[in-house]
Amino acid sequence: MLRPGQLYKLKRFALCIHHEATNLRRKQAPEAPAQQAMSPPSLPGNQMAPSSFAAVLQNIAVPQAIVGHPMVLPAQQAAPNLTHALDSRDMRMTRRPGSESFKAEALEPRNGDERKEEKTQEEESEPIRCHFHRKPQLNCKICRRVYYSAVDPNFQKKDDKKASDKKADEETPGVRMRGAEAFEITNKQTYNFNSMLRDQILKNTYFKTLVKIDTFEGIMDEMYQYVETAETYGGGSTTVPSSLFCCLYRLFTIGLSYDELSLLCESKDWPYIRCCGFLYIRFGCAPEKLWDFLGEYCVDDEEFEPSKSTPGFIVTVGEYVESLLMDERYYYSTLPRIPMGVKKKIEEKVAPLGQYRRRAAQNKSLLHLFKEQGTLVEACRDKGAWVEGSVVQVIESVSTRLSVRIKVT
């Protein structure tokens, strides 16, 4: 049995033999064909041993500790086998199918295009999964894509085509989307909540009970029962999130459609449910589309008490929505920042709201006159221009936000 030191010396000895054999072959390469014909016959491994190679091996001193060891072969047998093994270190042995022989092939690096094709095939083979919901939710775009792609493989292409067709309509200013389509959220990771408030909500005991509720109707029932304030924190604390904000964050994780968001904002039973809908738009909507969704609610005259810490302080829904558009802070938390260019445009539209509210209060006392078709009136457009027209219809679907449809003359 060789010791580690002797095995190391044996390896060094074999490497010296290989170098000596290589030098001899280089010296004998330019010799005449007649001299090459006198060379010894080929040895196993298709390698030609030089005539003086055996003599070189005999002249090299071998350590006495390894002479006679069964792993050490005579010089004439070890030389060709060792040379063949070292020369074929860059070759790959492959067995031909149906045969016992081996074939040596050079290792060739893969082409970059082949690697990209293999990577693309692996990505296509992996199924699309929703990272937000454990159970499929039809309000979620990713969940719908996974569900319908299992039924119809061509559904994803159809869905992409529909999305490209609707892209121009969605980017048109002033267009308010309605329907079962999911409301677009700008930040699907944090929902534009600051890190401290988000961590407090996730650690809250009440929010952990809301995680078990997976439906929009279930969260609505929770708000009917437990939400009694529009503040960020409840119970006079600055660390315990209120029930409203726990329900709001849970709605973000579930995802809402335009119809469900409209039910929140148009609720007639509980004003704090409307506050939840307005906050959902304020946190999730793109800044340039805020006025398109919240502008019409700025003249809503429903009154409510936003905070239990200041009893007797009553505001209207219109004033509450205006504060969401103009202020950067909401009680003890911050609202998502609005770019300065967008904020200036919103300020121009918010400026005449005080006059609009006073005029709306006076017109309510004369509502019987507006119900007569053909009554001559004047209406103010967005840019402050007054136009004349006649009454066509009074829209009373929302009692706190009446509107009149007119025909411009």
PyMOL commands that set and color helices and strands:
alter all, ss='L'
color gray80, all
select helices_A, chain A and resi 4-28+33-37+53-59+75-87+112-125+141-151+155-171+195-203+205-210+216-226+243-254+258-265+271-284+287-299+317-326+340-350+353-365+367-370
alter helices_A, ss='H'
color red, helices_A
select strands_A, chain A and resi 91-95+102-106+303-304+315-316+329-330+333-334+376-380+386-395+403-408
alter strands_A, ss='S'
color yellow, strands_A
deselect
rebuild
show_as cartoon
